[in-house]
């Protein structure tokens, strides 16, 4: 069986390959991890508009990583998810 991960927006379990990983490294830098292999604390989100909008509206990355996530991170996510 493939590795399942939970989307932080819709809370659905999906295959790791279907989700986008956002990672916070030990320096506190938050980046999009398209390879899924970067070191650090990871969070996963579905690659759809509904989950992205919920992520932004509720500032879910701030809650997940327990820090203030910059607007640039949310904007770069928008480019990856919404194209």
TINUBA-478706 format. One line per field, with one value per atom (N, C-alpha, C): residue number from 0; residue in one letter; chain; atom name; x, y, z. Coordinates in nm, 3 decimals, always signed. Layout:
// residues N
num = NUM ...;
residu = A ...;
chaine = A ...;
atome = CA ...;
px = X ...;
py = Y ...;
pz = Z ...;
END
This chain:
// residues 83
num = 0 0 0 1 1 1 2 2 2 3 3 3 4 4 4 5 5 5 6 6 6 7 7 7 8 8 8 9 9 9 10 10 10 11 11 11 12 12 12 13 13 13 14 14 14 15 15 15 16 16 16 17 17 17 18 18 18 19 19 19 20 20 20 21 21 21 22 22 22 23 23 23 24 24 24 25 25 25 26 26 26 27 27 27 28 28 28 29 29 29 30 30 30 31 31 31 32 32 32 33 33 33 34 34 34 35 35 35 36 36 36 37 37 37 38 38 38 39 39 39 40 40 40 41 41 41 42 42 42 43 43 43 44 44 44 45 45 45 46 46 46 47 47 47 48 48 48 49 49 49 50 50 50 51 51 51 52 52 52 53 53 53 54 54 54 55 55 55 56 56 56 57 57 57 58 58 58 59 59 59 60 60 60 61 61 61 62 62 62 63 63 63 64 64 64 65 65 65 66 66 66 67 67 67 68 68 68 69 69 69 70 70 70 71 71 71 72 72 72 73 73 73 74 74 74 75 75 75 76 76 76 77 77 77 78 78 78 79 79 79 80 80 80 81 81 81 82 82 82;
residu = X X X X X X X X X X X X X X X X X X X X X X X X X X X X X X X X X X X X X X X X X X X X X X X X X X X X X X X X X X X X X X X X X X X X X X X X X X X X X X X X X X X X X X X X X X X X X X X X X X X X X X X X X X X X X X X X X X X X X X X X X X X X X X X X X X X X X X X X X X X X X X X X X X X X X X X X X X X X X X X X X X X X X X X X X X X X X X X X X X X X X X X X X X X X X X X X X X X X X X X X X X X X X X X X X X X X X X X X X X X X X X X X X X X X X X X X X X X X X X X X X X X X X X X X X;
chaine = A A A A A A A A A A A A A A A A A A A A A A A A A A A A A A A A A A A A A A A A A A A A A A A A A A A A A A A A A A A A A A A A A A A A A A A A A A A A A A A A A A A A A A A A A A A A A A A A A A A A A A A A A A A A A A A A A A A A A A A A A A A A A A A A A A A A A A A A A A A A A A A A A A A A A A A A A A A A A A A A A A A A A A A A A A A A A A A A A A A A A A A A A A A A A A A A A A A A A A A A A A A A A A A A A A A A A A A A A A A A A A A A A A A A A A A A A A A A A A A A A A A A A A A A A;
atome = N CA C N CA C N CA C N CA C N CA C N CA C N CA C N CA C N CA C N CA C N CA C N CA C N CA C N CA C N CA C N CA C N CA C N CA C N CA C N CA C N CA C N CA C N CA C N CA C N CA C N CA C N CA C N CA C N CA C N CA C N CA C N CA C N CA C N CA C N CA C N CA C N CA C N CA C N CA C N CA C N CA C N CA C N CA C N CA C N CA C N CA C N CA C N CA C N CA C N CA C N CA C N CA C N CA C N CA C N CA C N CA C N CA C N CA C N CA C N CA C N CA C N CA C N CA C N CA C N CA C N CA C N CA C N CA C N CA C N CA C N CA C N CA C N CA C N CA C N CA C N CA C N CA C N CA C N CA C N CA C N CA C N CA C N CA C;
px = +0.083 +0.000 +0.088 +0.042 +0.119 +0.106 +0.194 +0.194 +0.080 -0.003 -0.115 -0.078 -0.122 -0.102 -0.234 -0.248 -0.371 -0.354 -0.449 -0.452 -0.489 -0.413 -0.441 -0.566 -0.616 -0.737 -0.864 -0.876 -0.999 -0.994 -0.876 -0.854 -0.877 -0.877 -0.892 -0.757 -0.756 -0.635 -0.622 -0.505 -0.479 -0.339 -0.313 -0.179 -0.084 +0.034 +0.135 +0.160 +0.156 +0.185 +0.077 -0.044 -0.155 -0.154 -0.072 -0.071 +0.056 +0.048 +0.163 +0.218 +0.350 +0.413 +0.474 +0.448 +0.512 +0.597 +0.721 +0.813 +0.874 +0.891 +0.963 +1.091 +1.206 +1.333 +1.376 +1.490 +1.531 +1.571 +1.596 +1.623 +1.493 +1.378 +1.250 +1.205 +1.277 +1.241 +1.133 +1.026 +0.914 +0.918 +0.919 +0.926 +0.830 +0.804 +0.724 +0.819 +0.785 +0.871 +0.806 +0.833 +0.772 +0.832 +0.954 +1.017 +0.963 +0.915 +0.866 +0.976 +1.101 +1.214 +1.297 +1.259 +1.336 +1.324 +1.429 +1.427 +1.344 +1.276 +1.200 +1.059 +0.985 +0.845 +0.759 +0.684 +0.603 +0.455 +0.387 +0.241 +0.196 +0.080 +0.032 -0.099 -0.117 -0.241 -0.278 -0.410 -0.459 -0.428 -0.413 -0.381 -0.510 -0.599 -0.722 -0.757 -0.843 -0.879 -0.947 -1.036 -1.110 -1.016 -0.923 -0.829 -0.735 -0.691 -0.604 -0.674 -0.800 -0.874 -0.898 -0.925 -0.942 -0.810 -0.700 -0.567 -0.537 -0.567 -0.540 -0.636 -0.765 -0.867 -0.843 -0.809 -0.791 -0.645 -0.556 -0.412 -0.362 -0.394 -0.363 -0.213 -0.132 +0.013 +0.065 +0.010 +0.052 +0.024 -0.094 -0.131 -0.046 -0.026 +0.048 +0.194 +0.258 +0.401 +0.425 +0.316 +0.326 +0.419 +0.399 +0.476 +0.398 +0.445 +0.379 +0.437 +0.354 +0.398 +0.378 +0.482 +0.476 +0.376 +0.328 +0.233 +0.297 +0.429 +0.499 +0.483 +0.482 +0.465 +0.327 +0.224 +0.088 +0.076 +0.144 +0.138 +0.210 +0.324 +0.393 +0.313 +0.241 +0.152 +0.040 -0.012 -0.118 -0.070 +0.053 +0.108 +0.121 +0.160 +0.178 +0.044 -0.049 -0.177 -0.273 -0.286 -0.385 -0.326 -0.195 -0.130 -0.115;
py = -0.119 +0.000 +0.125 +0.227 +0.351 +0.430 +0.529 +0.612 +0.712 +0.711 +0.804 +0.922 +1.040 +1.162 +1.237 +1.323 +1.398 +1.541 +1.587 +1.727 +1.812 +1.920 +2.002 +2.088 +2.099 +2.179 +2.095 +1.990 +1.911 +1.790 +1.759 +1.649 +1.511 +1.501 +1.371 +1.303 +1.172 +1.094 +1.063 +1.094 +1.066 +1.012 +0.953 +0.906 +1.026 +1.006 +1.112 +1.180 +1.102 +1.156 +1.251 +1.243 +1.328 +1.464 +1.478 +1.600 +1.682 +1.808 +1.898 +1.913 +1.900 +1.909 +2.046 +2.102 +2.227 +2.190 +2.239 +2.197 +2.317 +2.302 +2.401 +2.336 +2.391 +2.330 +2.378 +2.326 +2.357 +2.504 +2.576 +2.720 +2.801 +2.733 +2.801 +2.852 +2.814 +2.857 +2.763 +2.823 +2.744 +2.748 +2.629 +2.618 +2.511 +2.516 +2.412 +2.300 +2.179 +2.063 +1.974 +2.005 +1.928 +1.788 +1.770 +1.637 +1.547 +1.607 +1.530 +1.470 +1.516 +1.454 +1.550 +1.678 +1.772 +1.740 +1.772 +1.752 +1.860 +1.824 +1.921 +1.873 +1.959 +1.930 +1.954 +1.855 +1.866 +1.878 +1.948 +1.956 +1.932 +1.872 +1.835 +1.904 +1.939 +2.000 +1.944 +1.927 +1.884 +1.991 +1.949 +2.043 +2.092 +2.153 +2.208 +2.342 +2.416 +2.552 +2.555 +2.459 +2.460 +2.450 +2.356 +2.338 +2.458 +2.512 +2.629 +2.747 +2.771 +2.885 +2.868 +2.747 +2.721 +2.742 +2.698 +2.714 +2.862 +2.946 +3.090 +3.156 +3.128 +3.192 +3.165 +3.041 +3.004 +3.009 +3.052 +3.060 +2.929 +2.819 +2.686 +2.659 +2.718 +2.696 +2.759 +2.874 +2.938 +2.845 +2.781 +2.690 +2.564 +2.510 +2.384 +2.400 +2.508 +2.526 +2.612 +2.658 +2.738 +2.858 +2.930 +3.051 +3.137 +3.258 +3.347 +3.322 +3.267 +3.233 +3.354 +3.390 +3.510 +3.494 +3.608 +3.611 +3.554 +3.567 +3.514 +3.362 +3.293 +3.148 +3.114 +3.185 +3.160 +3.193 +3.299 +3.337 +3.235 +3.184 +3.083 +2.952 +2.921 +2.806 +2.824 +2.947 +2.977 +2.949 +2.989 +2.964 +2.817 +2.737 +2.593 +2.522 +2.555 +2.483 +2.529 +2.659 +2.710 +2.735 +2.731 +2.745 +2.886;
pz = +0.000 +0.000 +0.000 -0.073 -0.081 +0.049 +0.063 +0.183 +0.178 +0.282 +0.291 +0.379 +0.338 +0.416 +0.423 +0.524 +0.541 +0.493 +0.413 +0.370 +0.492 +0.516 +0.634 +0.616 +0.493 +0.469 +0.479 +0.396 +0.394 +0.488 +0.541 +0.637 +0.576 +0.444 +0.379 +0.364 +0.379 +0.359 +0.210 +0.156 +0.015 +0.000 -0.117 -0.147 -0.149 -0.095 -0.086 -0.221 -0.329 -0.462 -0.513 -0.456 -0.500 -0.429 -0.327 -0.246 -0.269 -0.233 -0.240 -0.099 -0.084 +0.048 +0.068 +0.185 +0.227 +0.347 +0.349 +0.454 +0.526 +0.657 +0.739 +0.785 +0.742 +0.781 +0.919 +0.966 +1.104 +1.123 +1.011 +1.021 +1.025 +1.006 +1.009 +0.873 +0.767 +0.631 +0.577 +0.526 +0.472 +0.321 +0.260 +0.115 +0.065 -0.065 -0.129 -0.168 -0.129 -0.154 -0.260 -0.386 -0.494 -0.506 -0.456 -0.461 -0.350 -0.241 -0.127 -0.042 -0.060 +0.009 +0.095 +0.101 +0.181 +0.328 +0.403 +0.548 +0.614 +0.721 +0.799 +0.826 +0.893 +0.927 +0.805 +0.766 +0.645 +0.672 +0.580 +0.580 +0.438 +0.422 +0.290 +0.258 +0.129 +0.085 -0.052 -0.073 -0.204 -0.308 -0.430 -0.537 -0.604 -0.523 -0.579 -0.515 -0.583 -0.542 -0.405 -0.377 -0.251 -0.132 -0.138 -0.026 -0.015 -0.128 -0.124 -0.058 -0.098 -0.042 +0.108 +0.152 +0.296 +0.369 +0.308 +0.365 +0.390 +0.290 +0.302 +0.401 +0.388 +0.472 +0.620 +0.653 +0.793 +0.838 +0.747 +0.778 +0.839 +0.772 +0.826 +0.838 +0.751 +0.764 +0.892 +0.931 +1.056 +1.174 +1.173 +1.282 +1.280 +1.160 +1.148 +1.191 +1.145 +1.174 +1.299 +1.364 +1.486 +1.470 +1.358 +1.333 +1.234 +1.211 +1.117 +0.977 +0.890 +0.755 +0.665 +0.589 +0.506 +0.391 +0.345 +0.234 +0.107 +0.094 -0.024 -0.036 +0.078 +0.077 +0.023 +0.071 +0.023 -0.126 -0.170 -0.311 -0.400 -0.355 -0.435 -0.441 -0.333 -0.333 -0.435 -0.441 -0.537 -0.679 -0.711 -0.844 -0.875 -0.776 -0.798 -0.807 -0.719 -0.714 -0.823 -0.840 -0.935 -1.074 -1.084 -1.216 -1.263;
END
